[in-house]
Amino acid sequence: MSQRSIPAGEVDWSSVSHAYGPAVEIPGLLRSVRSDSQETRRGAYGDLADLLVHQGSRYEASAVVAPHLIDIVADPSAPDRFAACQVLAAIAVGDESSWLSDRSDPAEMRAEVRRRAPMSREQLEVRHRAWVAAAANEEERSARERRAQWRDVEADRDEERLTIEAYDAVRSGVPVYVAALEAPEAAVRLYAAHLLAWFPEEEGLLGPALADLIRREPDPVVAATACVAAGLSCPDGGEALIGALSTRRDSADRGERWSAVLGLSRMVRHPDRSLVRDLYSCLFGAVTPVPHWPFLDGDMASMAALTIADLSPDVAGDRVDVLAERAAAADPSTDNVTLLTALLDAAFPEPVPDAAEFDDLTLVQRRTLATLLGGNILRSGAMVAMLLRRYNLPDSERQLRTWCGG
């Protein structure tokens, strides 16, 4: 059950902070989102989003307001329930791209907040210095040191606590969002499905609900959103959910078809060659934002890149082979820099050690370099040298050919 919302009139909003200070505007905004005027409602939701989530940060008011927005989603007579879902999603995850790229684990976040709660400033600083020293390489260590110059350890602890409190306040409404998947308005179903993407701890409840929506949903954008939400919130999949997603791979709608691939690729432990091929088709083919697709502002290619980054290392060989096929069939419109990046990412999860020789590489890595030297991908401008250096490889075609013994 969702947390019960305390009536707005009973909250001392002057003692609750949002992004710009005391949250005294909140009661008026909560009244305005139920206004008869669509323009008033739209403005109020925009103001709430700005006050409760600023540059990815959450505040005391974020968790306090969440139950009021959940009440709106739960009320079939409330206008613009979809907008309440949008603001709730922002409260839950802040910056969506950061949440996805950092692979945030709410259970781990809660445990870390509990560990740090009783620590003194001195203890926090000792812990932070240890975190800086534990960086994997000098570049990462320098980045952590730069961050430390502009951050306060106690403020960081408070921000982490507010972040997970806001997330959990939104999570409490999961049963309400599941019920909203039955709404007659497509926009409500769409943004309820998007909101459900962020709660993998609720997989037991979400799997059947999303499978049912994917099987029956007539709107292709809603179905596409549900497919990706299923992949993010139900990583263990299950026969019914995987079956529902698989039916959407045959859709005539390309966005719906690719979304099914994105969802399945996060569930299937060992994606087959066909799934990998379709995943790269999305990466290279989704060149413009997909209208109304809510993830990453419609950027399906970036979602494909993040999904590929999460694939099992066991799939590296198939990834390289699929990309080699694409390189062999490349035409003048092919983005060779993206293709080069994809090939190097597939074959080299870590940079090559300084003292390594070509014969020390894996078979997949040697095959990748042979693919690069056999085509014209390495003649694609200044970005090539930078990309090769990122993996500690010789940074020109000539030097790479010599290093490979060619």
N, C-alpha and C positions, 0 to 999 in steps of 0.2 A: 504494500500500500504506500501511496505517496505521503510525505510529511503533511500534517495539517497546517494550512496557512493561517497565521495569526492575523486577524482583521487589521487592515492597514492603519485604521484609526487607533489601534492599541499599541502600535510600535512607536517607540521614541526615535523617530528618524533622524533627529539632530545628533544622536549618539552613534549612528551607523554611518560609515563612510563609503563613498563611491569614488570614482576616478578623480573627482575634482573637489572633494570635501564632504561635509555633512549631506546626507541623502534626503534633504527636506523636499526635493521636487518629486520624489517617488510616489507619494500618495496621489498627487494630481495626475501623474502619468498613468498610474494604474486605473484611474477613473477614465482617462482619455482613450485607453485602448478598447473601451466598451462604448465609445461614442457612436452616435448615428452617422457621423461624418467620416467617410473613408479617408479623407485628407488628414483629419485630426488623428485618426487611429494610426495612419502610416507615420506621421511625424512623431507620435508618442513612442511607437516601437523603435524608431530610429534613435530617439533620445535615450531610451532604456538600454539599447545595445551599446551606445557610446559611453554611458555612465557606468555600466556594469562590467564591460570588457574593453580595456583600452590597451592597444599594442600587445594583446595577448594576456595581459595581467587581469586577475580577478580581485575583488574587494569584499569587505564585510557585507555590503549590500547585495552582492551577487547571490550568495546563499540564502539571504533573507527574502529576496524577491522571487527566487525560483518557485517556491510552492504556490505563489499567486499566479504565476504563468501556467503552472501545471493545472490549476483550477480552470483556467481558460480553455486549455486543450481538452479537459474533461467535460466541458459544457457544450453540448451540440448546438445550443442556441447562440453561443458567443460568436461574434463576427471575427473574421481573420484569424482563426485558430492556427492556420499555417504559420503566421507571423510569430505567434507565441512559440511554436516549435523552432523557428529559426533563431530566436533570441536564446532559447534554452540550449540549443546546440552550441552557440557561441559561449555561453556561460560554462558549459561542460568541458570544452576542449580548448577554448581560446583560439590561438592560431592553428588552424587545421593542418597546414603543411608541416609545422613544427611537431605537432602531435604524431603525425604519420611518420615523419623521417626519424624522430627520436624513438619510435616504437614504445610509446609510453605504456607503462604497466601500473594501473591504479592500485593494485594490491601492494606492489613494491613502494609506490609513492606514500601510501598510508603508513607502511612500516617505517619508512625513513622519517616521516613526520613524528611518529611516536618516539623513535630513537633520539631525535634531536630536541624534542620538547624540553627535557630537564637540563640540557647542557648550558653551561655558562659561556660568555663571550670567548674566554680564553680557550675553553674546550672546543668550541666551534672553529676557532682560528687554527688550532692544532690539526683538527680534522680536515680543514680546508687545505692547509699546506701539504698534508699527506695526499690529498686528491690531486693537487697540482703535480707533485713529485711522481705520482703513479701514471702519468700520461704515457701513451704508447711510444711516442717519438718526440723529438725536439720541437717540431712544428706545433704539435698539439699542446706540448708543455708551455710554449710561448703564448699560445692562444688563451690557455687557462690563466696564466700570469697576468695577461692584459685584462682579462675579465675581472680578476681579483682587485685590480687597481680602482675599478669603478663600482664595485659592489660592497655591501656591508653584510657580514655573516649573519647578523641577527635579522636584518631586513630580508635576506634570502630565506631564512627559516620561516619568517612570518608569511612571505609570499607563497612558499610551498604549502603551508598549512591552509591558507585561504584558497589556494588552487584546488586542493583535494576536498575541502569542505564544500566548495561550489559544485564540484563534480558530483559528490555524493548527494547533494541536495537535488540535483537534476536526475540522478540515477533513481532516486526514490519514486519518480513518476513513471518508471518503465511500464507498469501495467496499464497506465492511462494511455501511453503512446501506442501500445499494442492494440488497445481498443480503438484508437483513432485510425488504424489501418482499415477499419470498416466504414469510415466516413464516406458520405456520398460525393464530397468534393475531392477532385483529383489532387488539388494543391495540398489539402490536409494529409491525404495518404502519402504524397510524395515527401513532404517535410517530416512527417512522423517516421517514415522509413529511414530517411537520412539521419534523424536524431537517434534512432535505434542502432546505428552503426557503431556507436562509441561505447557499448556496454558488454564486452565479451564475458564478464562475470555472470551475465544473465542469459548465457547461451541456451540453457535448458528451456527457458520460456520463449526466447526469440526464434530459435530454429524452426519449430513448427509454425509459428505465426508468419514468418517471412516466407517459408516454403509455400504456405497456402496463398499468400499474396502473389508470389511469383507465378504460381500456376494459373490464377484466375484473373489477374490484372489486365484490363483492356488497353490502358494507356501505356505506350511504349516508354515514355520517360519515367513514369512511376515504376514500371517493371525494371527498367535499367537501374534506377536508384536502389531498389530492393535487392537486386543482384549484388551490387557492390557492398551494400550494408550487410548482407549475409556473409560475404567473404571476410569482412572486418570483425563482425561481432560473433561469428560462429566458425572459428578456425578449425574446429574438429569436424565440421560438416555433418555427415550422416547421410544415409542412403536417400531419405526423402528429400532433403535439401539439395543434395548433389543432383538428384534426378530432376527436380524442379528447375534448377539452373541450366541443366543440359538441354532442356526443351527450348530455352531461349537462345541457344547457340545457332538455331536454324532460322532465326527471325530475319525478315527482309529489312528491318531497320538496323543500320550499321551500329548506331550507338547502343542499342539494346543488345545486339550480338556481342559487341566488344565488352560491354558491362558484365555479361554472363561469363566471358573469358576471365575478366578481372576477378570476379567472385570465385570462380572455380580454382583459379591459380593459387589462391590463398588457402584453399581447403585441401586440395589433392596433394598428398605428400610427395609424389613423384609424377609431375605433369608429363604427359606423353609428348612426342614430337609435334603432333597436331596442335595441342594446346599452346606449346611454346611458340610455334609459328604464328598462331593467331594473336598471341600476346605482343609479339614484335610488330605484327601488322597494325595493331592499335598504337604502339609507340611511334611508328613512322607515319601512320595514316591520319591520326587525329591532329591535324595541323592547325585547326581553329577551335575555339571554345564551342562546346556543345550546348545549345540553348536550353536553359531550364534544368540542366543536369547540375545538382547542387554541390558536388564534391569539387574542391579546389577551383571554385568559380567556373566550372565547366571544362577545366583543363584535363581531358581524359589522357593525353599523352604523358603528363606528369604523374598521374595515378598509375599508368602502366610502368613507368620507370621505377616508381617506389615499389610496385608489386614485384617487378623483376629483381630488384635489390634484395627482396625477402625470399627469393627462391632458394631451395636447398642447393648446396654445393654439388650434389650428385647430378644436377641438371646441367652443369657447365658444358659438358660435351655436346648435348643437344642444342644448347644456346649457340655455341660456336658454329655448329653445322648449319643451323638455320640462318645465322648471319652470313656465313660463307655463301650460301645459296643466294641470299639477297645481294651480296657484293658482286657475285658473278653475273647477276641479272641487272646490275645497276645501270640507270640511264642518266642523262644530264640533269634531271630534276632531283636525283637522290642527294640527300644531305649527307655528304661523306664524313663530316666531322661527327655528326650524331652516330653514324654507322661505326666509325673508328672507336668512339667512346664506348659504344655497346659491346664491341668485340673485346676491347681491353678489360672492361668491367667483368665480362663473362669469364675470361681466362685467368685474370690476375686479381684475386680477392685481396691480395696484399702486394706491395711493391717487391720487385725482385731484390734479393739481398745483394749488398755491394760486391761481394766476391764471387757471385754466381757466374757460371759459364752457361752457354747455350745448352750443353748436354745435361745440365742440372735441372732444366725445366721439365715440367710434366709433358706428357704426350699432347694433351689438349693445348697447352701453352705453345708448344712447338708448331702445332697445326695452325694455331691462330696467327703466328708470325709468318708462316708460309702463305697464308691467305692474304695477309697485308702486302707482302713482297710480290705476290703474284698479280696484283691489280694496281689501280692508280689511287687508292685511298690515301696513301702517304704523300700525295702531291696536292694536298687540299689547303695549303696556306700555313700561316704562322701558328695556328692553333695546334698543328700536328706535333711540333717540337714540344710544346707545353704538355700535351697529353702523354707523350712518350716519357717525358721526364717524371711525370706524376707516378709512373709505375717503375721508375728507375731503369728504364730501357735506353739504349743509345738513341739520341734525339734527332736523327736524320735518317732518311732511307739508305744513304750510302753507308753510314756507320752501322746501322742495324743489319744491313746485308753482310757486311764484313764480320760482325759479331756472330751472325748465324752460320758463318762458314761459306757464304754464297759468293 
